[in-house]
Amino acid sequence: MKTASFYIKKAVELVFLAALCFCLGDSAARIGQRYPFVTVSASADGNWGLSFQQEGKPPVANAPAEYLQQFNAYYAAKTDEKVLYLTFDAGYENGCTAAILDALKKHQAPATFFLVGNYLETCPELVKRMTAEGHTVGNHTYHHPDMSKISTKESFSKELQDLEKLYEQVTGEPMKKYYRPPQGKYSESNLKMAQELGYSTFFWSLAYVDWYEDKQPTKEEAFKKLLGRIHPGAVVLLHSTSKTNGEILDELLTKWEEMGYRFASLDELISRQ
């Protein structure tokens, strides 16, 4: 016969296990926020996550390509050809973009720059240079919020459409309907709303921690990730605020070319699907 002390002990164990599970879940969420390329869940909602399992091969994502494609959403091209799709996220300008554009021009490499409202307001000449040199400007929302927490189509569409209007004011041209969720945070309802607004959503299959302005990776750290994890059909995410990226991009593109890769626009990625 079990004593009262036995049941008290079991109750304490259950409380401890519940607390442990909560802490582990909270830690995973924090990891996902800081390092969006680390897999922390298998959910189709939440933080975009990747697991690199074999060098030279595409990573496993937390939402399959077939699932995403029903919403016109992508993270890599399904191909064995050595082709790369370069993308840059830009929330502000700190003097690195000109060098990035110079390197892209030298290698005749098209890229997509996902911009926010602040960038368009403060750096119209750089935006005009991007378009003049054949790059695409995509929608990274006006205010860069956590879009997965926006539940109404009205609020969701306002973040995208306000940026569209500003882009047209700056360039005189309509904005390409390419969308990247800020911080890689998304939900199935977000994917549906973007699709209904005529947008294609783009995640990524290769990124590294390059966004901390006061804690930039070394050249060696950058090359280890960006060369070791490259794969056919990769959508590469870099930040144009990265001093390291500005300094290494010419050499990085050269090394990728020496590995047999070429660079293409996201237009081509869509046409492949």
VOPA-88467 format. One record per residue (C-alpha): residue number from 1; residue in three letters; x negated, y negated, z. Coordinates in steps of 0.2 Angstrom, whole numbers, plus 2048, in hexadecimal, padded with zeros to 3 digits. Each point is the difference from the previous one (the first is absolute). Layout:
BEGIN
<rec seq="NUM" type="ALA" xx="X" yy="Y" zz="Z"/>
...
***
This chain:
BEGIN
<rec seq="1" type="MET" xx="800" yy="800" zz="800"/>
<rec seq="2" type="LYS" xx="7F9" yy="7EF" zz="7FB"/>
<rec seq="3" type="THR" xx="7FD" yy="7F3" zz="80D"/>
<rec seq="4" type="ALA" xx="804" yy="7EE" zz="800"/>
<rec seq="5" type="SER" xx="7EE" yy="7FC" zz="7FE"/>
<rec seq="6" type="PHE" xx="800" yy="80A" zz="7F0"/>
<rec seq="7" type="TYR" xx="80D" yy="7F6" zz="7F8"/>
<rec seq="8" type="ILE" xx="7F8" yy="7EF" zz="806"/>
<rec seq="9" type="LYS" xx="7F0" yy="806" zz="7F8"/>
<rec seq="10" type="LYS" xx="808" yy="804" zz="7EF"/>
<rec seq="11" type="ALA" xx="809" yy="7EF" zz="801"/>
<rec seq="12" type="VAL" xx="7EF" yy="7F7" zz="802"/>
<rec seq="13" type="GLU" xx="7F9" yy="80A" zz="7F2"/>
<rec seq="14" type="LEU" xx="80E" yy="7FB" zz="7F4"/>
<rec seq="15" type="VAL" xx="7FF" yy="7EE" zz="805"/>
<rec seq="16" type="PHE" xx="7ED" yy="801" zz="7FC"/>
<rec seq="17" type="LEU" xx="803" yy="808" zz="7EF"/>
<rec seq="18" type="ALA" xx="80D" yy="7F3" zz="7FB"/>
<rec seq="19" type="ALA" xx="7F4" yy="7F2" zz="805"/>
<rec seq="20" type="LEU" xx="7F2" yy="808" zz="7F6"/>
<rec seq="21" type="CYS" xx="80A" yy="801" zz="7F1"/>
<rec seq="22" type="PHE" xx="805" yy="7EE" zz="801"/>
<rec seq="23" type="CYS" xx="7EE" yy="7FB" zz="802"/>
<rec seq="24" type="LEU" xx="7FB" yy="80A" zz="7F1"/>
<rec seq="25" type="GLY" xx="80E" yy="7F9" zz="7F5"/>
<rec seq="26" type="ASP" xx="7FC" yy="7EE" zz="805"/>
<rec seq="27" type="SER" xx="7ED" yy="803" zz="7FC"/>
<rec seq="28" type="ALA" xx="804" yy="807" zz="7EF"/>
<rec seq="29" type="ALA" xx="80B" yy="7F1" zz="7FC"/>
<rec seq="30" type="ARG" xx="7F2" yy="7F4" zz="806"/>
<rec seq="31" type="ILE" xx="7F4" yy="80A" zz="7F5"/>
<rec seq="32" type="GLY" xx="80B" yy="7FF" zz="7F1"/>
<rec seq="33" type="GLN" xx="802" yy="7ED" zz="802"/>
<rec seq="34" type="ARG" xx="7ED" yy="7FD" zz="801"/>
<rec seq="35" type="TYR" xx="7FB" yy="80D" zz="7F4"/>
<rec seq="36" type="PRO" xx="80D" yy="803" zz="7F3"/>
<rec seq="37" type="PHE" xx="7F6" yy="80C" zz="7F6"/>
<rec seq="38" type="VAL" xx="800" yy="80D" zz="80E"/>
<rec seq="39" type="THR" xx="80E" yy="80D" zz="801"/>
<rec seq="40" type="VAL" xx="80A" yy="7FE" zz="810"/>
<rec seq="41" type="SER" xx="811" yy="807" zz="7FA"/>
<rec seq="42" type="ALA" xx="809" yy="80A" zz="7F3"/>
<rec seq="43" type="SER" xx="80F" yy="7F5" zz="7FF"/>
<rec seq="44" type="ALA" xx="806" yy="7F7" zz="7F1"/>
<rec seq="45" type="ASP" xx="803" yy="7F1" zz="80B"/>
<rec seq="46" type="GLY" xx="7F3" yy="7F6" zz="80A"/>
<rec seq="47" type="ASN" xx="7EE" yy="7FD" zz="7FC"/>
<rec seq="48" type="TRP" xx="7F8" yy="805" zz="7F0"/>
<rec seq="49" type="GLY" xx="7F4" yy="80E" zz="803"/>
<rec seq="50" type="LEU" xx="7F3" yy="80B" zz="7F7"/>
<rec seq="51" type="SER" xx="7F6" yy="80F" zz="804"/>
<rec seq="52" type="PHE" xx="7EF" yy="803" zz="7F6"/>
<rec seq="53" type="GLN" xx="7FD" yy="812" zz="7FF"/>
<rec seq="54" type="GLN" xx="7F5" yy="803" zz="7F2"/>
<rec seq="55" type="GLU" xx="7F3" yy="7F4" zz="7F8"/>
<rec seq="56" type="GLY" xx="804" yy="7FB" zz="7EF"/>
<rec seq="57" type="LYS" xx="812" yy="805" zz="802"/>
<rec seq="58" type="PRO" xx="810" yy="7F6" zz="803"/>
<rec seq="59" type="PRO" xx="804" yy="7FE" zz="813"/>
<rec seq="60" type="VAL" xx="810" yy="808" zz="807"/>
<rec seq="61" type="ALA" xx="80D" yy="7F2" zz="804"/>
<rec seq="62" type="ASN" xx="80D" yy="800" zz="80D"/>
<rec seq="63" type="ALA" xx="80D" yy="7FE" zz="7F2"/>
<rec seq="64" type="PRO" xx="7FF" yy="80B" zz="7F0"/>
<rec seq="65" type="ALA" xx="7FE" yy="7F8" zz="7EF"/>
<rec seq="66" type="GLU" xx="810" yy="808" zz="7FA"/>
<rec seq="67" type="TYR" xx="80A" yy="7F9" zz="80F"/>
<rec seq="68" type="LEU" xx="7F9" yy="7EE" zz="7FC"/>
<rec seq="69" type="GLN" xx="802" yy="801" zz="7EE"/>
<rec seq="70" type="GLN" xx="813" yy="801" zz="802"/>
<rec seq="71" type="PHE" xx="7FF" yy="7EE" zz="806"/>
<rec seq="72" type="ASN" xx="7F3" yy="7FA" zz="7F3"/>
<rec seq="73" type="ALA" xx="7F3" yy="801" zz="80E"/>
<rec seq="74" type="TYR" xx="7EE" yy="806" zz="7FD"/>
<rec seq="75" type="TYR" xx="7EF" yy="802" zz="809"/>
<rec seq="76" type="ALA" xx="7F6" yy="809" zz="7F2"/>
<rec seq="77" type="ALA" xx="801" yy="806" zz="7EF"/>
<rec seq="78" type="LYS" xx="803" yy="812" zz="7FC"/>
<rec seq="79" type="THR" xx="7F1" yy="803" zz="7F5"/>
<rec seq="80" type="ASP" xx="7EF" yy="809" zz="7FF"/>
<rec seq="81" type="GLU" xx="7F9" yy="7F1" zz="7F6"/>
<rec seq="82" type="LYS" xx="7F3" yy="7F5" zz="809"/>
<rec seq="83" type="VAL" xx="80A" yy="7F0" zz="800"/>
<rec seq="84" type="LEU" xx="802" yy="7F4" zz="80E"/>
<rec seq="85" type="TYR" xx="80D" yy="7F3" zz="804"/>
<rec seq="86" type="LEU" xx="7F8" yy="7F1" zz="80A"/>
<rec seq="87" type="THR" xx="80B" yy="7F6" zz="80C"/>
<rec seq="88" type="PHE" xx="7FD" yy="7F2" zz="80C"/>
<rec seq="89" type="ASP" xx="80A" yy="7FA" zz="80F"/>
<rec seq="90" type="ALA" xx="7FE" yy="7EE" zz="804"/>
<rec seq="91" type="GLY" xx="808" yy="7F7" zz="80E"/>
<rec seq="92" type="TYR" xx="7F5" yy="7F1" zz="800"/>
<rec seq="93" type="GLU" xx="7F0" yy="7F9" zz="7F8"/>
<rec seq="94" type="ASN" xx="7EF" yy="800" zz="808"/>
<rec seq="95" type="GLY" xx="7F4" yy="7FD" zz="7F1"/>
<rec seq="96" type="CYS" xx="7FE" yy="812" zz="7FA"/>
<rec seq="97" type="THR" xx="80D" yy="801" zz="7F2"/>
<rec seq="98" type="ALA" xx="7F5" yy="7F7" zz="7F3"/>
<rec seq="99" type="ALA" xx="7F2" yy="80D" zz="801"/>
<rec seq="100" type="ILE" xx="80D" yy="80E" zz="7FF"/>
<rec seq="101" type="LEU" xx="807" yy="7F8" zz="7F0"/>
<rec seq="102" type="ASP" xx="7EF" yy="7FE" zz="7F9"/>
<rec seq="103" type="ALA" xx="7FC" yy="812" zz="803"/>
<rec seq="104" type="LEU" xx="811" yy="806" zz="7F8"/>
<rec seq="105" type="LYS" xx="7FC" yy="7F5" zz="7F1"/>
<rec seq="106" type="LYS" xx="7EF" yy="806" zz="7FE"/>
<rec seq="107" type="HIS" xx="807" yy="812" zz="7FF"/>
<rec seq="108" type="GLN" xx="810" yy="7FC" zz="7F7"/>
<rec seq="109" type="ALA" xx="809" yy="808" zz="80E"/>
<rec seq="110" type="PRO" xx="813" yy="7FB" zz="802"/>
<rec seq="111" type="ALA" xx="806" yy="7FF" zz="811"/>
<rec seq="112" type="THR" xx="810" yy="7FC" zz="80A"/>
<rec seq="113" type="PHE" xx="800" yy="7F3" zz="80D"/>
<rec seq="114" type="PHE" xx="80E" yy="802" zz="80D"/>
<rec seq="115" type="LEU" xx="802" yy="7EF" zz="807"/>
<rec seq="116" type="VAL" xx="80B" yy="7F7" zz="80E"/>
<rec seq="117" type="GLY" xx="807" yy="7EF" zz="800"/>
<rec seq="118" type="ASN" xx="7F2" yy="7F8" zz="80A"/>
<rec seq="119" type="TYR" xx="7F4" yy="805" zz="7F2"/>
<rec seq="120" type="LEU" xx="80A" yy="7F9" zz="7F2"/>
<rec seq="121" type="GLU" xx="803" yy="7F0" zz="80A"/>
<rec seq="122" type="THR" xx="7EE" yy="7FD" zz="804"/>
<rec seq="123" type="CYS" xx="7F6" yy="807" zz="7F1"/>
<rec seq="124" type="PRO" xx="80A" yy="7FD" zz="7F0"/>
<rec seq="125" type="GLU" xx="7F1" yy="7FE" zz="7F5"/>
<rec seq="126" type="LEU" xx="7F9" yy="811" zz="805"/>
<rec seq="127" type="VAL" xx="811" yy="808" zz="7FC"/>
<rec seq="128" type="LYS" xx="800" yy="7F7" zz="7EF"/>
<rec seq="129" type="ARG" xx="7EE" yy="807" zz="7FE"/>
<rec seq="130" type="MET" xx="807" yy="812" zz="804"/>
<rec seq="131" type="THR" xx="80D" yy="7FF" zz="7F3"/>
<rec seq="132" type="ALA" xx="7F5" yy="7F7" zz="7F3"/>
<rec seq="133" type="GLU" xx="7F3" yy="80E" zz="801"/>
<rec seq="134" type="GLY" xx="80D" yy="80E" zz="7FD"/>
<rec seq="135" type="HIS" xx="804" yy="806" zz="812"/>
<rec seq="136" type="THR" xx="811" yy="803" zz="807"/>
<rec seq="137" type="VAL" xx="807" yy="7F7" zz="80F"/>
<rec seq="138" type="GLY" xx="80B" yy="80B" zz="80A"/>
<rec seq="139" type="ASN" xx="80D" yy="7FC" zz="80F"/>
<rec seq="140" type="HIS" xx="7F9" yy="803" zz="811"/>
<rec seq="141" type="THR" xx="80F" yy="7F6" zz="807"/>
<rec seq="142" type="TYR" xx="801" yy="7EE" zz="805"/>
<rec seq="143" type="HIS" xx="7FC" yy="801" zz="813"/>
<rec seq="144" type="HIS" xx="7F8" yy="812" zz="801"/>
<rec seq="145" type="PRO" xx="80C" yy="807" zz="80D"/>
<rec seq="146" type="ASP" xx="803" yy="812" zz="805"/>
<rec seq="147" type="MET" xx="80D" yy="803" zz="7F2"/>
<rec seq="148" type="SER" xx="805" yy="811" zz="808"/>
<rec seq="149" type="LYS" xx="809" yy="7F7" zz="80D"/>
<rec seq="150" type="ILE" xx="80A" yy="7F6" zz="7F4"/>
<rec seq="151" type="SER" xx="811" yy="808" zz="7FE"/>
<rec seq="152" type="THR" xx="80A" yy="7F5" zz="7F5"/>
<rec seq="153" type="LYS" xx="7FD" yy="7FE" zz="7ED"/>
<rec seq="154" type="GLU" xx="803" yy="7EE" zz="802"/>
<rec seq="155" type="SER" xx="7F1" yy="7FD" zz="80B"/>
<rec seq="156" type="PHE" xx="7F6" yy="80D" zz="7F7"/>
<rec seq="157" type="SER" xx="803" yy="7F8" zz="7EF"/>
<rec seq="158" type="LYS" xx="7FD" yy="7EE" zz="807"/>
<rec seq="159" type="GLU" xx="7EE" yy="805" zz="804"/>
<rec seq="160" type="LEU" xx="7FC" yy="806" zz="7EE"/>
<rec seq="161" type="GLN" xx="80B" yy="7F3" zz="7F7"/>
<rec seq="162" type="ASP" xx="7F8" yy="7F1" zz="80A"/>
<rec seq="163" type="LEU" xx="7EF" yy="806" zz="7FA"/>
<rec seq="164" type="GLU" xx="806" yy="802" zz="7EE"/>
<rec seq="165" type="LYS" xx="806" yy="7EE" zz="800"/>
<rec seq="166" type="LEU" xx="7F0" yy="7F9" zz="806"/>
<rec seq="167" type="TYR" xx="7F6" yy="80A" zz="7F4"/>
<rec seq="168" type="GLU" xx="80A" yy="7FA" zz="7F2"/>
<rec seq="169" type="GLN" xx="7FE" yy="7EE" zz="806"/>
<rec seq="170" type="VAL" xx="7ED" yy="802" zz="801"/>
<rec seq="171" type="THR" xx="7FD" yy="80A" zz="7EF"/>
<rec seq="172" type="GLY" xx="810" yy="7FC" zz="7F6"/>
<rec seq="173" type="GLU" xx="802" yy="812" zz="7FD"/>
<rec seq="174" type="PRO" xx="80C" yy="80D" zz="808"/>
<rec seq="175" type="MET" xx="7F7" yy="80C" zz="80D"/>
<rec seq="176" type="LYS" xx="7FD" yy="812" zz="7FC"/>
<rec seq="177" type="LYS" xx="80C" yy="80B" zz="80A"/>
<rec seq="178" type="TYR" xx="7F2" yy="809" zz="809"/>
<rec seq="179" type="TYR" xx="802" yy="801" zz="813"/>
<rec seq="180" type="ARG" xx="7F4" yy="806" zz="80E"/>
<rec seq="181" type="PRO" xx="808" yy="802" zz="812"/>
<rec seq="182" type="PRO" xx="7F6" yy="7F5" zz="80C"/>
<rec seq="183" type="GLN" xx="7F5" yy="80B" zz="80B"/>
<rec seq="184" type="GLY" xx="806" yy="80F" zz="7F7"/>
<rec seq="185" type="LYS" xx="810" yy="800" zz="80B"/>
<rec seq="186" type="TYR" xx="810" yy="807" zz="7F7"/>
<rec seq="187" type="SER" xx="810" yy="809" zz="801"/>
<rec seq="188" type="GLU" xx="80A" yy="809" zz="7F4"/>
<rec seq="189" type="SER" xx="80D" yy="7F2" zz="800"/>
<rec seq="190" type="ASN" xx="7F2" yy="7F4" zz="7FB"/>
<rec seq="191" type="LEU" xx="7FB" yy="80B" zz="7F2"/>
<rec seq="192" type="LYS" xx="812" yy="800" zz="7FA"/>
<rec seq="193" type="MET" xx="802" yy="7ED" zz="802"/>
<rec seq="194" type="ALA" xx="7F0" yy="7FD" zz="7F6"/>
<rec seq="195" type="GLN" xx="806" yy="80B" zz="7F2"/>
<rec seq="196" type="GLU" xx="811" yy="7F8" zz="7FF"/>
<rec seq="197" type="LEU" xx="7F7" yy="7EF" zz="7FF"/>
<rec seq="198" type="GLY" xx="7F7" yy="807" zz="7F1"/>
<rec seq="199" type="TYR" xx="7EF" yy="803" zz="809"/>
<rec seq="200" type="SER" xx="7F3" yy="80E" zz="7FF"/>
<rec seq="201" type="THR" xx="7F8" yy="803" zz="811"/>
<rec seq="202" type="PHE" xx="7EE" yy="803" zz="801"/>
<rec seq="203" type="PHE" xx="7F7" yy="808" zz="80F"/>
<rec seq="204" type="TRP" xx="7EE" yy="806" zz="7FE"/>
<rec seq="205" type="SER" xx="7F5" yy="810" zz="800"/>
<rec seq="206" type="LEU" xx="7EF" yy="7F8" zz="805"/>
<rec seq="207" type="ALA" xx="7FD" yy="7F2" zz="80D"/>
<rec seq="208" type="TYR" xx="7F4" yy="7FD" zz="80E"/>
<rec seq="209" type="VAL" xx="7FF" yy="7F4" zz="80F"/>
<rec seq="210" type="ASP" xx="7FB" yy="7F0" zz="7F7"/>
<rec seq="211" type="TRP" xx="80C" yy="7F3" zz="807"/>
<rec seq="212" type="TYR" xx="7F8" yy="7FB" zz="810"/>
<rec seq="213" type="GLU" xx="7F8" yy="7EF" zz="7FB"/>
<rec seq="214" type="ASP" xx="7F4" yy="801" zz="810"/>
<rec seq="215" type="LYS" xx="7FC" yy="812" zz="7FF"/>
<rec seq="216" type="GLN" xx="7FC" yy="804" zz="7EE"/>
<rec seq="217" type="PRO" xx="7F9" yy="811" zz="7FB"/>
<rec seq="218" type="THR" xx="7EE" yy="801" zz="7F9"/>
<rec seq="219" type="LYS" xx="7FD" yy="804" zz="7EE"/>
<rec seq="220" type="GLU" xx="7FB" yy="812" zz="805"/>
<rec seq="221" type="GLU" xx="810" yy="803" zz="80A"/>
<rec seq="222" type="ALA" xx="80A" yy="7F9" zz="7F1"/>
<rec seq="223" type="PHE" xx="7F8" yy="80B" zz="7F3"/>
<rec seq="224" type="LYS" xx="801" yy="80F" zz="80B"/>
<rec seq="225" type="LYS" xx="813" yy="7FF" zz="800"/>
<rec seq="226" type="LEU" xx="803" yy="7F8" zz="7EF"/>
<rec seq="227" type="LEU" xx="7F5" yy="80C" zz="7F6"/>
<rec seq="228" type="GLY" xx="803" yy="810" zz="80A"/>
<rec seq="229" type="ARG" xx="813" yy="7FF" zz="800"/>
<rec seq="230" type="ILE" xx="802" yy="7FA" zz="7EE"/>
<rec seq="231" type="HIS" xx="80B" yy="80B" zz="7F5"/>
<rec seq="232" type="PRO" xx="808" yy="801" zz="7EF"/>
<rec seq="233" type="GLY" xx="810" yy="7F5" zz="800"/>
<rec seq="234" type="ALA" xx="7FB" yy="7F6" zz="810"/>
<rec seq="235" type="VAL" xx="809" yy="7F0" zz="804"/>
<rec seq="236" type="VAL" xx="7F3" yy="7F7" zz="80A"/>
<rec seq="237" type="LEU" xx="805" yy="7F3" zz="80D"/>
<rec seq="238" type="LEU" xx="7F3" yy="7F3" zz="805"/>
<rec seq="239" type="HIS" xx="802" yy="7EF" zz="808"/>
<rec seq="240" type="SER" xx="7FA" yy="7F1" zz="7F8"/>
<rec seq="241" type="THR" xx="7FC" yy="7F8" zz="811"/>
<rec seq="242" type="SER" xx="7F2" yy="80C" zz="802"/>
<rec seq="243" type="LYS" xx="7EE" yy="7F9" zz="7FF"/>
<rec seq="244" type="THR" xx="7FA" yy="811" zz="7FD"/>
<rec seq="245" type="ASN" xx="80B" yy="803" zz="7F1"/>
<rec seq="246" type="GLY" xx="7FB" yy="7F0" zz="7F8"/>
<rec seq="247" type="GLU" xx="7ED" yy="805" zz="802"/>
<rec seq="248" type="ILE" xx="802" yy="812" zz="7FA"/>
<rec seq="249" type="LEU" xx="80D" yy="800" zz="7F3"/>
<rec seq="250" type="ASP" xx="7F5" yy="7FE" zz="7F1"/>
<rec seq="251" type="GLU" xx="7F5" yy="80E" zz="806"/>
<rec seq="252" type="LEU" xx="80F" yy="80B" zz="805"/>
<rec seq="253" type="LEU" xx="808" yy="7FE" zz="7EF"/>
<rec seq="254" type="THR" xx="7F0" yy="805" zz="7F8"/>
<rec seq="255" type="LYS" xx="7FE" yy="810" zz="80B"/>
<rec seq="256" type="TRP" xx="812" yy="805" zz="7FC"/>
<rec seq="257" type="GLU" xx="7FC" yy="7FD" zz="7ED"/>
<rec seq="258" type="GLU" xx="7F0" yy="80B" zz="802"/>
<rec seq="259" type="MET" xx="80C" yy="80E" zz="808"/>
<rec seq="260" type="GLY" xx="80A" yy="7FF" zz="7F0"/>
<rec seq="261" type="TYR" xx="80F" yy="7F6" zz="806"/>
<rec seq="262" type="ARG" xx="809" yy="7F2" zz="7F6"/>
<rec seq="263" type="PHE" xx="80B" yy="7F3" zz="807"/>
<rec seq="264" type="ALA" xx="813" yy="7FD" zz="7FB"/>
<rec seq="265" type="SER" xx="80F" yy="7F6" zz="804"/>
<rec seq="266" type="LEU" xx="80F" yy="806" zz="80A"/>
<rec seq="267" type="ASP" xx="80A" yy="7FE" zz="7F0"/>
<rec seq="268" type="GLU" xx="7F6" yy="80F" zz="7FA"/>
<rec seq="269" type="LEU" xx="803" yy="80A" zz="810"/>
<rec seq="270" type="ILE" xx="813" yy="7FE" zz="7FE"/>
<rec seq="271" type="SER" xx="7FF" yy="805" zz="7EE"/>
<rec seq="272" type="ARG" xx="7F8" yy="810" zz="805"/>
<rec seq="273" type="GLN" xx="80E" yy="806" zz="80B"/>
***
